[in-house]
Amino acid sequence: MHKIVPTHADEYDAEPEVTVKVPGRFHLLGEHTWFAKGNTLSMAIEQSLWLSASERADPNYRIFSVSLNERKKVSASNLKYRKEDRWANSVKAVISSFMEYGIHIPGLNFTVLSEIPPDAGLGTPNALKVATGLALKQLYAPNLSDAVLVALLERANTHFLKTYAHRADILTALYATKEHLVRIDHNKVTADLVPFPESGYSVVLTDSRVPRLLAREELALRIHECIRAYEIVRADPDSPSDFNQLTESILEEITDIPESVRRRVIFIIRESESVREAVHALAVKDWFSFSRIVNRSHEGLRDRFEISCPELDWLVKRALEFIIPDSPDLVCSRMTGRGFGGCTYAVIRSADEENYARKLDEYERIFGFKPVRYKVTPSEGARVLPSH
């Protein structure tokens, strides 16, 4: 059993009644189309978050983060969002969501240990919510359906934390399997498994280490612009009711749309189609087409969505230097996540992995940040661990 179990026992003088493991994740395509109910292609990774829980004698909650060496005390009578509680708000949000649904949650001790790289945009907050949800389901609602669990986790985001639903994060964590990507249909709330190459290629996440605190306002503005673009087009009488049926030719017929809005909507249209094309390319093992789709997506994020930055573009270019003209190999790279920093991912030949690492030596000299690499593989989804 993982070291979180003895850590929990030492912290609370009680063995955990449930322990859950949830993977981190990154998105290959489509994560910026969620508000238009597009599709997303994602990968769960081996780096995981662990959560253990046991009941308390009183009705309150204690939450211990081993990774941060922080402890939070939460009163059951005041289960509200508090900015100073930061990461612990994720646990509170899920407890609140379960209780609003009518499931009584008594006092609990939680221990959290995350191996997911922090501040890299690899899904730590939602891994914590999924872990909390699975622990509460195991203890107090074993017959709860997956659909209701997903709805409760989404409600934790939208109602308690006042953010969007993160559906792709939730479904990837719940349904991922080894050697597969996960395609999320945001409209149907489904997750389909897509086989990914097992050997000969390496997937490398590179954290740019660009501080994103100063970009927070810019990120919020860009998200607002994207939602505004979607709402303007959706409200036009000439626009189809199903956004996934919107084409660039239809968009050209819609007047009175600012050029910046049009540019972002075109990216959304192309990105939604890219997910479908990418899934087909993987199914027929057309590595060249898959690589072209991914590389084209990064260009759209840079030029149309405008959420990339010089550091991310530099990392992508270094990976693409391994492309051999007219070769059918799988070589591609793209930023992943919210942008203005965070990670890129690169899929390259395993034989080129060391050469890629050497190329990154120049990065710190140019930009002043030392990038961090993580080799990842498609991994299994969340699970409740057996008790011993």
C-alpha positions in Angstrom: 0.0 0.0 0.0 1.2 3.5 -0.7 3.0 5.5 1.9 -0.1 7.8 2.3 -1.7 5.1 4.6 0.9 5.2 7.4 1.1 8.9 7.0 -2.6 9.2 7.6 -2.4 6.8 10.6 0.4 8.9 12.1 -1.4 12.2 11.5 -4.8 11.1 13.0 -4.0 8.1 15.1 -6.5 6.1 12.9 -6.2 3.9 9.9 -7.8 5.2 6.7 -11.2 3.7 5.9 -10.7 4.4 2.2 -7.7 5.3 -0.1 -8.1 6.6 -3.6 -5.6 7.1 -6.4 -6.4 9.6 -9.2 -4.1 10.3 -12.2 -3.0 13.7 -13.5 -3.8 14.5 -17.1 -3.1 16.8 -20.0 -5.1 17.6 -23.1 -3.9 16.9 -26.6 -6.7 18.7 -28.4 -9.9 20.5 -27.8 -9.7 21.8 -24.2 -10.6 25.3 -25.3 -13.9 24.3 -26.9 -15.7 23.2 -23.7 -18.1 26.2 -23.7 -19.2 25.2 -27.3 -19.7 21.6 -26.2 -16.9 20.4 -28.5 -14.8 17.3 -28.1 -11.6 16.9 -26.2 -8.7 14.4 -26.6 -6.9 13.8 -23.4 -4.3 11.6 -21.7 -4.2 10.4 -18.1 -0.6 10.2 -16.8 1.2 8.0 -14.2 1.9 11.0 -11.9 -1.0 10.7 -9.5 -2.8 12.2 -6.5 -3.6 10.0 -3.4 -6.3 10.6 -0.8 -7.0 8.8 2.4 -10.0 9.4 4.6 -11.4 8.2 8.0 -14.3 9.3 10.2 -13.9 11.7 13.1 -15.8 11.7 16.4 -17.0 15.2 15.8 -18.8 16.6 12.7 -15.9 18.7 11.4 -13.2 18.1 8.8 -9.5 18.1 8.9 -7.4 18.1 5.7 -3.6 17.5 5.7 -1.6 18.0 2.5 1.6 16.0 2.8 3.1 17.6 -0.4 2.5 21.2 0.9 2.9 20.3 4.6 -0.3 22.3 5.3 -3.2 21.5 7.5 -6.7 23.0 7.2 -9.5 22.9 9.7 -13.1 23.1 8.3 -16.2 23.6 10.5 -19.2 21.6 9.4 -21.4 24.5 10.3 -19.5 26.9 8.0 -18.8 24.9 4.9 -18.2 27.9 2.6 -15.6 29.0 0.1 -12.8 30.8 1.7 -10.0 32.3 -0.4 -7.4 31.6 2.3 -8.2 27.8 2.2 -6.9 27.7 -1.4 -6.4 24.0 -2.3 -8.7 22.7 0.5 -11.7 24.5 -1.2 -11.7 21.6 -3.7 -12.4 19.1 -0.9 -15.0 21.4 0.7 -16.7 21.9 -2.7 -17.3 18.1 -3.2 -18.5 17.6 0.4 -21.0 20.5 -0.1 -22.2 19.1 -3.4 -22.8 15.6 -1.9 -24.7 17.1 1.1 -26.8 19.4 -1.2 -27.8 16.2 -3.0 -29.0 14.7 0.2 -26.1 12.5 1.2 -25.1 13.0 4.8 -21.3 13.4 5.2 -20.1 13.1 8.9 -16.9 14.5 10.2 -13.8 13.2 8.4 -10.0 13.3 8.4 -8.4 13.6 5.0 -4.8 13.1 3.9 -3.7 14.2 0.5 -0.4 13.4 -1.3 0.1 14.6 -4.8 2.8 13.4 -7.2 1.4 15.5 -10.0 3.9 18.3 -10.8 2.5 21.5 -9.2 1.7 24.7 -11.2 2.1 22.9 -14.5 -1.5 22.7 -15.5 -1.7 18.9 -15.2 -5.0 18.7 -13.4 -4.2 18.7 -9.7 -7.3 20.6 -8.4 -9.7 18.3 -10.3 -7.8 15.2 -9.4 -8.4 16.2 -5.8 -12.1 16.7 -6.4 -12.4 13.3 -8.2 -10.5 11.6 -5.3 -12.8 13.2 -2.7 -15.9 12.3 -4.7 -14.8 8.6 -5.0 -13.9 8.4 -1.3 -17.3 9.8 -0.3 -19.1 7.5 -2.8 -17.3 4.5 -1.4 -18.1 5.4 2.2 -21.6 6.9 2.0 -23.2 6.3 -1.4 -21.9 3.0 -2.9 -24.9 2.8 -5.3 -24.4 6.3 -6.7 -24.2 6.0 -10.5 -21.2 7.4 -12.5 -23.5 9.9 -14.2 -24.7 11.3 -10.8 -21.1 11.4 -9.5 -20.0 13.4 -12.6 -22.9 15.8 -12.1 -22.0 16.3 -8.4 -18.4 17.0 -9.3 -19.4 19.4 -12.0 -21.7 21.1 -9.5 -18.8 21.4 -7.0 -17.0 23.5 -9.7 -19.9 25.6 -11.0 -21.8 26.3 -7.8 -19.2 26.2 -5.0 -16.0 27.3 -6.8 -17.7 29.5 -9.4 -15.7 28.0 -12.3 -16.6 26.0 -15.3 -17.4 22.3 -15.2 -14.0 20.8 -16.2 -15.9 17.9 -17.7 -12.9 16.6 -19.7 -10.8 16.5 -16.5 -13.4 14.6 -14.6 -14.2 12.0 -17.3 -10.5 11.5 -18.2 -9.7 10.8 -14.6 -12.6 8.4 -14.2 -12.4 6.4 -17.4 -8.8 6.4 -18.6 -7.0 3.1 -19.3 -3.4 2.2 -20.1 -2.2 2.7 -23.6 -5.3 4.7 -24.6 -6.3 8.4 -24.9 -9.7 9.5 -23.8 -12.1 11.4 -26.2 -14.7 13.4 -24.3 -17.9 14.4 -26.0 -19.0 17.4 -23.9 -22.4 17.4 -25.6 -23.2 13.8 -24.7 -21.1 13.5 -21.6 -19.4 10.4 -22.8 -15.8 9.1 -22.8 -14.4 6.9 -25.6 -11.1 5.1 -25.4 -8.7 5.7 -28.3 -5.6 3.4 -28.8 -2.3 5.2 -28.7 1.1 3.8 -30.0 2.6 1.4 -27.4 6.3 1.5 -28.5 8.8 3.4 -30.5 7.6 6.8 -29.4 7.9 8.9 -26.3 5.5 11.5 -24.9 7.4 14.3 -23.1 5.8 17.1 -21.2 7.9 20.1 -20.8 7.0 22.7 -18.1 8.1 26.1 -19.4 8.2 27.4 -15.8 6.9 30.7 -16.9 5.2 32.4 -13.9 1.5 32.9 -14.8 0.4 35.1 -11.9 0.8 38.2 -14.0 -1.1 36.5 -16.9 -4.2 35.8 -14.7 -6.1 38.9 -15.9 -5.1 38.2 -19.5 -6.3 34.6 -19.1 -9.6 35.7 -17.7 -10.0 38.3 -20.5 -9.3 35.7 -23.2 -11.8 33.2 -21.7 -14.4 36.0 -21.6 -13.7 36.8 -25.3 -14.0 33.2 -26.3 -17.3 32.8 -24.5 -18.5 36.1 -26.0 -17.5 34.9 -29.5 -19.5 31.7 -29.0 -22.6 33.5 -27.6 -22.6 36.1 -30.5 -22.5 33.4 -33.1 -25.0 31.2 -31.3 -27.5 34.1 -31.1 -27.3 34.9 -34.8 -30.5 33.7 -36.5 -28.4 32.2 -39.4 -26.3 30.1 -37.0 -27.2 26.4 -36.6 -28.6 25.4 -33.2 -25.9 22.8 -32.9 -22.6 24.6 -32.7 -20.7 21.5 -33.9 -22.6 21.9 -37.3 -21.2 25.5 -37.7 -18.8 25.7 -40.6 -16.5 28.5 -41.8 -18.7 29.1 -44.8 -21.8 29.6 -42.6 -19.7 31.9 -40.3 -18.8 34.1 -43.3 -22.5 34.7 -43.9 -23.0 36.0 -40.4 -22.5 39.8 -40.4 -21.6 42.3 -37.7 -19.0 40.1 -35.9 -15.8 41.7 -34.8 -12.7 40.3 -36.6 -11.2 39.2 -33.3 -14.4 37.2 -32.5 -14.5 35.7 -36.0 -10.9 34.6 -35.7 -11.5 32.8 -32.4 -14.7 31.1 -33.6 -12.8 29.8 -36.6 -10.3 28.3 -34.3 -13.1 26.6 -32.3 -14.6 25.2 -35.5 -11.3 23.9 -36.7 -10.3 22.5 -33.3 -13.6 20.6 -33.0 -13.0 19.0 -36.4 -9.4 18.3 -35.5 -10.4 16.0 -32.6 -12.5 13.9 -35.0 -9.7 13.8 -37.6 -7.1 12.9 -35.0 -9.2 10.0 -33.6 -9.6 8.6 -37.1 -5.9 9.0 -37.8 -4.9 7.1 -34.7 -7.5 4.4 -35.6 -5.8 3.7 -39.0 -2.3 4.4 -37.6 -1.8 7.4 -39.9 0.9 9.0 -37.8 1.8 11.6 -40.4 -1.8 13.0 -40.4 -2.1 12.9 -36.6 1.2 14.9 -36.3 0.0 17.4 -38.8 -3.3 17.9 -36.9 -1.5 18.5 -33.6 1.0 20.9 -35.1 -1.7 22.8 -36.9 -3.6 23.1 -33.6 -0.7 24.8 -31.9 -0.5 27.3 -34.8 -4.2 28.1 -34.2 -3.7 28.5 -30.5 -0.8 30.9 -31.3 -2.2 32.9 -34.2 -6.0 32.8 -33.8 -6.7 32.1 -30.1 -3.6 34.0 -29.1 -2.9 32.3 -25.8 0.6 31.0 -26.5 3.8 32.8 -25.6 7.4 32.9 -26.9 8.6 30.3 -24.4 5.9 27.8 -25.4 6.5 28.4 -29.1 10.3 27.9 -28.7 9.7 24.5 -27.0 7.3 23.4 -29.7 9.8 24.4 -32.5 12.6 22.3 -30.8 10.5 19.2 -30.9 9.4 19.7 -34.5 13.1 19.8 -35.6 13.0 16.0 -35.4 10.5 15.9 -38.3 12.0 14.0 -41.3 10.5 15.3 -44.5 8.1 12.8 -46.1 8.5 10.5 -43.2 5.4 8.7 -41.7 6.7 9.0 -38.2 4.8 10.4 -35.3 6.5 13.7 -34.5 4.3 16.6 -33.1 4.2 19.2 -30.4 1.6 21.6 -29.0 1.0 23.7 -25.9 -1.5 22.2 -23.5 -3.9 23.9 -21.1 -4.7 27.5 -20.5 -1.7 29.1 -22.1 0.6 32.0 -21.3 3.0 29.5 -19.7 2.5 26.0 -18.4 3.4 22.9 -20.5 4.0 21.8 -24.0 3.8 18.1 -25.0 5.9 16.5 -27.6 5.5 13.1 -29.2 8.8 12.1 -30.7 10.7 8.9 -31.6 12.1 7.4 -28.5 15.5 7.4 -30.1 15.4 11.2 -30.2 14.4 11.7 -26.6 18.0 12.4 -25.3 18.7 14.8 -28.2 15.5 16.7 -27.4 16.7 17.0 -23.8 20.0 18.5 -25.0 18.2 21.1 -27.1 16.5 22.4 -23.9 19.9 23.5 -22.5 19.6 26.7 -24.4 16.2 27.5 -23.0 17.4 28.8 -19.6 20.0 31.0 -21.3 17.4 32.6 -23.6 14.4 33.0 -21.3 15.8 32.8 -17.7 13.7 29.8 -16.6 14.9 26.2 -16.4 12.4 23.9 -18.0 11.4 20.6 -16.4 10.7 17.5 -18.5 8.4 14.6 -17.6 8.2 11.5 -19.7 4.7 10.2 -19.5 2.6 7.3 -20.7 -1.2 6.8 -21.1 -2.2 5.5 -17.7 -5.2 4.0 -16.0 -7.9 6.1 -14.4 -8.9 6.7 -10.8 -9.6 3.7 -8.5 -10.3 2.9 -4.9 -7.5 0.9 -3.5 -8.2 -2.4 -1.6 -7.8 -2.3 2.1 -5.3 -4.4 3.9 
